[in-house]
Amino acid sequence: MLIAIVASAIIAMFFIAGKESALDYWYINLPILMVIALFVAALDIFYALHYRMISLLEREDWPALIEYLEQKIGLKGRYSRTQVQLLINTYLVLSDTDSVINLENKLSKEKPELIEESALTFGSARILNRNITGAVRFFSERCASGEAKTPAKKKTWEHEWIQWFYGFSLLLDRQFPQAEEQFNIVLKDSHDPLVLGLAAFFMVDVLATAIPEHSSTLRLDAAAARNHIKKAVPTVSNWNKLLAKYQKYIHVVILTRYVHETASWIYG
């Protein structure tokens, strides 16, 4: 298709501008055309290699997609972060948290670094599976070991979410003083408005009641965080736009209800 377009353009230039002008034009622009051709060729090759996976995604045929990815990852041993993450997300779409844990057990023996690459999703699966004790332990290990456990290329915001999920897991486990301590760390160290907002919201919504002797301090700290967020994200419309950018992350999608409740608290 690209070759046909280029050929048509060359012929048109010959008729419109003459032979010499046309040749000069294509000589000058040849490097750009080559780059475009290579880019289109790379897209075509990618589509050809992943046609089956892309078609299943387009059809939203989740069981067939799982079968395809399990075969590719399990039988052929072709591990990649993208395919592992897609398989985990597909499991969670079907609420199959047991398969997520089984995959994690397999990866721990064959490709443990991919567990760290998808730590937020593996940890979230424990919460969805109501394995709160397991979630506390999972996120605690990654918070306690800090950078030693965090791959160099892991983005800062991912670690901020891990810090928050540790606090949330403690909250679900009714370890309220420990949850308060962890959420205070989040307020101190995090910059992501959603992370800060969720931490502040649960400090007011849950911890202020669960630890009445700390209620005043919790409310003051949460109010300070709310004011900080409103400076960075002035309106609920801005908040929703920020949330939309996170919709590709399953660990945020499962928190959608709480994110909206947090918005109501911040902007209400």
WOZIKA-V373131 format. One record per helix or strand of 2 or more residues. SS is the DSSP state (~ for helix, > for strand). FROM is the first residue (numbers start at 1). TO is the last residue. If there is no record, write none. Layout:
SS/FROM/TO
SS/FROM/TO
This chain:
~/2/17
~/19/49
~/51/59
~/62/75
~/81/93
~/97/110
~/113/117
~/119/128
~/132/144
~/146/148
~/156/172
~/176/189
~/193/210
~/212/232
~/236/245
~/250/253
~/256/267
